[in-house]
Amino acid sequence: MLTAILVAIGYVCGSMPWGYWLVRIFHGQDIRAQGSGNIGATNVWRVYGRRLGIPAVFLDTLKGFAPALAATKLAGPDPGGPHIG
């Protein structure tokens, strides 16, 4: 059950469009209508510079790293996975 909850939390965290939200919050605009039309950090950086680009990169990285780290700490490593050492 814990694994299913952690997977769901990881999915929700991973689906957060930080580039879109940062531009919407700070500029009230839709990043999809500018630059390449992508909501990713690269497009945010190109269009709005590093003031929003750096937080977008950081949050995009964190949304993948934090759930994986939390799941490993809470549930432990996969016993069927590779063993190092």
N, C-alpha and C positions, 0 to 999 in steps of 0.2 A: 504494500500500500504506500509506504514511504517513497519508494522508487517512482510510482505513478504520479504522486504529488510533486516530486522534484522535477520530473520530466515536464509536467504541465507548467510549473513555474519557469523552468528554463525556456520553454517554448514562448511563453508570454513575454519574458524579458528579451528574448532574441528577436521578437517581432516588433519591438518598439522603434518607430522611425524617428530617431533623435534629430537628424538633419531637418526633417519637415517641421518637427515641433519647435526647435530652436528658432528657425526663421519665422515661423508663425507667431511665437511669443514675443520676440524682440523687434520684428519688423512688420508684423501683421500681413505678410505676403505668403504666397505659395511658391516654394522653391521649384516645384514641378513646372512652373511657367517660365523659368529662367535658366540660363546656361544650357546644360545638356538635357535638362528635364528630369534628371535623376534626383532622388531625395538623399543620396549619400553624402558623406563628409567631403569628398573631393569636389563635388559641385558646390556645396556650401562654401568651401574654402575659396574656390575660384570666383564665386559671385560676391561673397561678403567678406572675404579676407580671413586672416587668422583669428580675428576677434570671435567669430563664430565657428571657424574651421577647426581650431584646436579643441574646443569643447565637444564638437561633433565627433572628431576622431577619438577622443578620450571616452566619450559615452558609448560609441559604437564598439570600441574594444572592450569596455567594461561589461556591456550587455552579454557578451559571449564568455568572458572570463569569470565573472562573479558567480553566475549560476553553476558553472562547472566546479569551481572551487568549493562553493557551499555544499553542493551535492557530495563531493568527495569527502568533505569534513563530516557531514551528517550521516551519510550512508556507508562511507568507507570505500576503498577501491573495489572494483569488480573482482570477486574471487576467481572468476573464470578467465580474467584478462591476463595479459603478459606479466611475468614475474621478473623483476630486475634485481640482481644482486644475489 
